[in-house]
Amino acid sequence: MERAAELGGFYAAHGLWFIAEGEPLVPLLGQDTPVQGQDILRFRGDDPEQAVARACAHLDANPHGVERAILVHDGQFESDGGTAEALIAMVRCYREPRSTLVIALPYRRAQPGQDFGLLRPRVLGWEGEPRPNWHALMGAFFRGFQMHTAAAQVWAENEGEP
């Protein structure tokens, strides 16, 4: 699962980079296979909710038989202060033991007079092997994030901004 978490960090960084630039994020699904390597699928559509639903169905079906996949989409999550905008990353490892990690990366869109801002990621869910090594998983996620140098710079410049 650590390799999947690392890829999840990279693809989450890629999605966050789009949002930080003010671009809409088309749901994306990064995949990793030992034979074909990495590739990325984008789920376009007029209705963002339907595009996310199609991407979730693809993640669940795993039609290409990949070992790891990461779905990244723009969304929301419930926080102590109410609903917050966030990039949602669903990290799936299909190999035994099959597991899924869901992480929210809360952000504030740039608006006139207000810069783009990021808050620390929040773990929203875990399914799989009991008692994951959270330190190792989140360390892998952040290593992957740092591999996307443009997004890592955005994070360094904006982290902690409410």
N, C-alpha and C positions, 0 to 999 in steps of 0.2 A: 504493500500500500504506500510505502514511502516514495517509490518512483512515481506512482499516480499522483500523490500530493505535490511532488515537485513539478510535474507537468501541469497540474492544476494551478499552481502559482504562476507559471509562465503564461498560460492562457488567460487567467484572471487579469494579469498585468496587461496583456494585449487588449482586453476589453476595457479596462480602466483607462488606458491611454486614449481610446476613442472618446470616451465620455469626457475626459479632462479637456480634450480639444473641442468640445462642444458638439461632437458628432453623435448621431443616434447609434445605438449598438444593435446590430442584427444578431439574434441568438447564434452563437457559434459552438461547434462541437469539435474539440481536438481529440484525435485518436492516435494510438500508438500500437504498432505491431512489430514483432521482431524481424519480420521479412520485409515489409514495405516501409517501415519507419513511421514518421509522424505525418499526419495530414490534417486538414481543417475543413469542416463543412459549415456552410452558412445557411440558415433557415430564414429566407426572405418571405415577406408577405405584407399585404395591406393591413392586416389585423395582427398587432404584436402578440396578443394572447394566443392566437391560433399558431403563430410561428413558434412560440415557446412550447406549446402543446405538441407540435410535430417533432420538435427537437427532443422533448422528454420521451416521446414514444420511440424515437430512434435510439436514444440512450438505453431504454429498457429492453428493446428488441435485440440490440447488438447484431444487426444483420451482416456485418463484415467479420464477425468473430474476433474482434480486437481484444487485447489483454487489458487495456486501460482506455478510459474515455473521460473527457471533461466537458461538461455543458456549462457555458457562461451566458448569462442573460441579464438584462436590466430588470430590476424588480423593486420590491419593498419588503420590509420586515418590521415586526412589532418590537419596539424597544420600550424602555421605561418611560420615555417622553412621548410615546405615541408611535405613529407609523413613520418610518424613515426610508428615504430612497437608498438603494443599495445595489451593487453588482452581486449577483448570486452565482456561486460556483458550486456545481455538483460534481464531485470527484468520485469516479467509480473504478474499482478494480474488479475485473471479472474472474480472475484466477482465484482458486480456493486459498484461504477463505474469502469468499466474495464479500466486498464491503463498499460502503458509500459514505462519504463525508460531504456535508453541506456547509458552506461558509458564506457569510454575508460580508461585503466590504462597503460599509456605509459611506456616503459622500454627499456633498452639497454642490449642486450645479452652479457654475459661474453665472452671475447676473450683473446688470449694471450696478456698480458700486460694491460688489461683493465677489471676491475671488472664489475659485473652485476650492473645495476643502475635503479632506479625508479623515475618517476616524479609524481606530483599530478594528481589524476584522473580528467578527463574532461567529463562533461555531453554532450553527442552527440545528444540526442533526448528525447522528452517526448510526449506521446500521452495519453490523458485521461482527467480526471477532470481538470477544469481550475484552474490556479494559485496554483500549488502544494506548500506545505510548504517545501521549499528546505532545510531549516535548519533541520527539522525533518527527511526528507528522507535521506539526506547525513549523519546525525548523526546515523540513523539506519544502513545504509550501513557500516559505520566504526565500529559500535558495532559488527556487524556480522563478519567483517574482523578480529577484535581482538579476536573473539572466536576460530579462527584457530591459535593456539599458535605458531606453527612452521612458518607459513607465516607472522604472526605479528612480529616475531623476524627478519625475512628477511626484512620486511618493515622498521623496526626501524634501521637496520644496513645500508640500502641502499637508503632510501628516499632522494630525492633531488639531486641525482647523475644524471647528464645529460647523 
